[in-house]
Amino acid sequence: MIGNNRRSVLLGAASALLGSRAAGARPDRAPLRLGVIDLSFHRATAAVVTALLEQLGHPVERHYALHEACFDLLRSGAVDMVASAWLNASHGVYRARVEEVVATRALGLHYQPYAFWGVPAHVPASQVGSVQDLLLPEVRARMHPVIQGIGPGAGISRFSRKAMEVYRLEEAGYRFETGTEEDCFKAFEQAVAEQQWRVVPLWHPQFLHAQHVIRELKEPQQLFGGVDRAVLLAREDRLRALPDGTVQALDRLRLSNGIVSGLDHAISREGLSPDEAAARWMREHPERWRLWVDRTTS
């Protein structure tokens, strides 16, 4: 996290772009507790949500946890909302568990994510065009046997385990492994650097797309969940305590796969903190912020 003084300067600069609204959170308001799935692109989106809420006068506390654990925090009431929930395929099962105890509402459209298996651009499409092609003897002879994923609770990890089973890839000598974000990304970057043939389980948005061409493999069984909607998922009981204008602004928040990939690249490869990346984007795109807040009253 960046220092309080520097962060205040960055958010103050963004506030000037938003017109005459007072900058900064109001100390008389209880903090909003924002659950953040602890991956770089989720931290990027959460920084934009945080900046918007603070601009509207709400202090924000961010609580970081991996996928399933973050929704457990929402279910228990330890957090008020989560950025970002991928609905309906990737995180729908986690939302259903939350709604066993409390109603939720999806706000905004942060981006439209989807999971896939891909290969570096140097792997010929004429030889490896689909997941099924991984079973061909000539492909298996060249393809790296380890398909390196991220955490076990991620949608792409659940989908990948299913693909391993359905396509009987373990029998062909492949294995799927979970790990950290960096384990996954470094495996791909090493494959590019060494011209290896390697499968990477990825998703949009993600910072690697800003640097590399990653060719998606066709997957005829549709095991990877299709295109989701990434949203702010909030407890209805907490939303009732917020001003209507705040809820409306959160619901007007719109980003895109490209925007979030750019923010993620700034964090993961340019060395910016999530708040710095969000503040820079705010300075460069004041017109988008005005669309969210111009009709908002606190």
N, C-alpha and C positions, 0 to 999 in steps of 0.2 A: 504494500500500500504506500502511496506517496504521502509526504508530510502534510500536516494540516494546513500550514501556511501556503504551500504550493498548490494544494488542492483548492483552497479558497480562491486563489488567483485564477486558476483555470475555470472554476465554475462561475466566478464573477465575470470573466470575459464572455462566457457563454450567455450569462444573464443579460449582458448588454445587447446581445443579438436578439433577445426576445422582447424587446420593448421596455415598457415602464414597470414591469412586474418586479416586486421585491425579490432579491436573491436570497437563497439559503433557507435552511429548515428553521421552523419556528420552535423555540424551546418549550413553549406551552403545550405542544402536542406530544402525545405518546409516540415513541418510535414505531415505525412499521418494520416488521421482521420479514425480511425477504430471503427465502430459501434459494440457494444457487447450486445447481448441479456442478460439481467441482471439476469441470473441464474448461479449457481455455475459451472456446467459442461461447459457452454458456456464461462464463465470467464477463465476456465482452458485452453480450446482450444485457446482462444484469446491471452493468455499469451505466448503460443508457437508461434503463428503467429507474435506477437510483438517482441519476442526474435529473430526470423528469420529476420524480417525486420530491426531491429536495428543492427544485425550482418552484414547486407548488406549495412549499412550506412544511413538508413532512420529513422529520428525521428518519433515517433508514439504518437498520442494523442488518448486515448480511451474514447469513449462516450457510456454511459450505458443507456439502456432503455429496457422495456419489448417488447415482440414480435412485435406486429403491429407498435408500436411507433418507434422501431429501423429501420424498413423498411421505415417508413415515413421520417426519417432522411436521408436515402439513396436516396429516391425520390427527396427530396428538395435540395440535394447537401450538407447538413450539415455534412455528412460523405461520405467517398470515397468508403468504402467497409464494409461488415458485416460478422462477424464470430459468429456462423456458420448458413448458410441457409440450411434448410432441404427441399430438392427438390425430388420429385415434390409435394407430397401430403400435408405435413404439412404447408409449407411456400410458396407453388406455387402461391396461391392467392395473397400473399403480393408481390412476384416478379412481377406478372402481373401488379399490380398497379404502381410499379416503372417503368416498361417498357412502360407505357403510356407516359412517358416524357423522358426516356433515356434508351439506350441499356445497358444490363448488361452481364457479363461473369462469369461463374462458374469456379473456380480454385481449384485444389487439390481434395483430398478426405480425409476429417478429420476422418470420421467414417461412419458407415452405421446404422443409428438409426431407431428404430421403436417403436410405442406406443402399449400398451396393458393394459388390466385389469388383475391383478393378486391377489393371496391370499397367506398368509403365508403358509409355508410348513406343518404346523400342521393341516391345513384344509384338510380333506380326499378327495383325488381325486375321490374316488368311489362315493362320495356324491355331490361334487361340481367340475365338470369338464369343464363346459361351462357357458357362460353368461346366457343361457336359464335356467340352473339349479337354478339360483337365484330366479326363480318364484315358485319353488317347496315349498309347505307349510312347510315341515320339515326343509328346508334350510332357508326360510325366518324367521322361529321361532328362529333360532340361529344367523343369520347374522346381524352384526351391520347395522343399517339403513342408516347411512351417508357414502357416497362415497366421500372422501375428496380429491379434486383436487388442482391444482395450479392456476395461473392467467388465466383470461377468454380468453386471446388471444392465449394461447398455443394450438398447434394442438391437444394434448391429451384432452384438455378441450372441444374443438369443437367436437371431435369425441365422447367424453363421453356424451355430451348433446344429440347427435344424438342417441347413444345407449339407453339412458334413454327413448327417444321417441319411437324408433322402438320396443324395447322390453317391453314397457309399464311398466317400473319399478316403476314409481311414483305411479301408481295405486296399485302396490303391497306393497307400504309403504316405498320405498327407496327414498333418495333425494341426488342429486349431488350438492356439494358446492365447489366454487372456494375459493382460499386463497393464502397464501405464500407457498414457497417451504417447509419451516419448518412445516407449518400446515400439509401438506401432509405427510412428512417424520415422524413426531412425531406420527401421527395417526397410521402409519404402525408399528413403533417401540413399541408403546403402545400395539397394538394388539399382537405382538410377546411376549412382557413381560407378558401380562395377558392372553395369549392363547385365545384371542378373534377370532371369525370368522369375517373377515372384508375384503372387496374388496378395493384394492388400484389402482388408475389409474397411471400407470408408463410408463417408456420407458427405452430403452437401448441407450446409456450408462448412468449410474447413479450409485452413490457411494454405495447405499444400496446393490447392487449386489455383492460388495466385502465383505459384512458381512453376508448376509442372502441368503437363497434359497427362491426365490419368484416364485411360480408356476403360469404360464400363463394360463388364461382361454381361451378355444376355443371360437371363435366368428364367426359363420358361415356366417353372413351377410357381413363380411369384411368391417366393418365400421371404423376400426382404421388406414386405409391408407396404410398398407403394409410397406415394407422396403424403406426408403428414402436414399438419398446421402447427407451427411453433407459437405458443401463446403464453400469456401470463395466467397461471391458474391460481385463483384466489378463493379463499373460504368465504361463503356468502355471509356468515355471521360477522366477519371482519369488515366486509365491504359496506354493510349497513351502517357502520360507524364512521364512514368516510364521507366527505362532501361530495355531492353529485358531480361537481365539476372535476374532481380528481378522478373519479371512476370513468367519466366520459373521456378525459385526456388519456388515461391508460388504454381505453378501448380504441382510441384513434391512433395509437402508436403503430406505425408501419415501418418495417425495415425490409430487407430482402436477403436472399442468399449471398449476393455479391457484396452488399454492405457488411454483413457479418463476417464473410471471409476476409474482407479487408481489415476489419477491426481485429480479427483473430491473427492475421499476419503481423499487424503492428505490435500485438502483445507477444506472440510466440517467436518472431524473428527480428523485429526491430527494437525490442527491449523496452517498450512502453508498458506501463501498468494499465489495467483495464480502465481506470478513471482517466488517465492521460489520453488513451486512445479514444475514449468517448468524448472528452473535451475537445480534442482536435477535430473530430468529426462534427461536433456541434458548431465549431467556428466555421467550418467549411460548408455547412449545409443549414444555415439559419432558416431557410424557407420551409424545411420539413418540420422543424420545431414549432414554427408559427402555426402550421396546420393543426398541430396537436393541442396547443395551448390558447389560441386566440379566442376561442369561445368558452374558455374555462373560467369559472369563478370559484374562489376559495372561501 
